[in-house]
Amino acid sequence: MTINPDLQGRSYPAAEVYDVGREKIREFARAVKATHPAHFDLDAAKALGHRDLVAPPTFAIIIAQRADAQLIEDPESGIDFSRVVHADQRFIHHRPIFAGDRLVAELHVDGVRAMGGGAMITTRSEIFALTGEGAANGSPDPSREAVATATSSILVRGEGQ
Amino acid sequence: MSTASITPVFTELAVGQDIGSRSITVSRQDLVKYAGASGDFNPIHWNEAFATGVGLPGVIAHGMFTMGAAVQLVTDWAGDPAAVVDFQTRFTKPVLVTDTTGTEEPGAVIEVSGAIGALDADAGTARVDLTVVFNGQKVLMKAQAVVRLA
């Protein structure tokens, strides 16, 4: 199956909310062998002026890959997940991610380029924190604060690649 | 592993300056932990038969494991994980993790070193360029972390 070239320019709106928990930050930090106390100890995070535990610099991949899954699992995309190779990744942090954040991601397909029998697909997840009343009641249109932009390219290998 | 250092001061930094190095040992168990923590359960990162079945030499580390572990050198140097405002890389070679379950041997060892690649006085940021090597080959390319310094 070939990659649908019409994917370029497609967007997937923010779907489920991701609630950032302290234990998840600790678990992720241990999993990337991070030892900085601001990931583990509330007093250490506060001593640096942070309101809660700070997520490691690549934590946003959890939210970005959930957003990417919408594209990969879209039957119209033609993407075979078992043939996907991660080619590059970038995180721009507009502010740190803290425990207690309620995050949503909007996915944009910025590029689709044929490569051999496969394709290179570049996606961008714009990650926002829900703030104010919307954060509490899950309102569909709460005020949002930009948190991170995660850009990723995946290579979908064609047959024989 | 390097010990915690004094927080770097922007005006004392120079392009080319070394920020240190460390070795990261990786086991199959580490990959299972990363899979669980990240939600990335692609079997090429934990199932030998699946990995070889799709043409890989064996189980390989998640690129995001390597990226996430490599930046710890920068985080610890900066003194605050929130100081990393931009971090990017290309994944160029896989890190093959052999099954050493039941032994004290690591399944792979990744060598990370960092140097100041650029300084932006207006933004008060330093770009740290990471060199990340496994088995004598660079596994990340253009691994760059931009750090905001007080």
Interface residues (C-beta under 8 A of the other chain):
Chain A: K24 E27 F28 R30 A31 V32 K33 A34 T35 H36 A38 H39 L48 H50 V54 A55 P56 P57 T58 I61 I62 Q65 R66 F81 S82 R83 V85 H86 A87 D88 Q89 R90 F91 I92 H93 P96 T151
Chain B: M1 I24 D30 K33 Y34 G36 A37 S38 G39 D40 N42 V54 G63 M64 F65 M67 G68 A69 V71 Q72 V74 T75 D76 D80 P81 A82 V84 V85 D86 F87 Q88 T89 R90 F91 A145
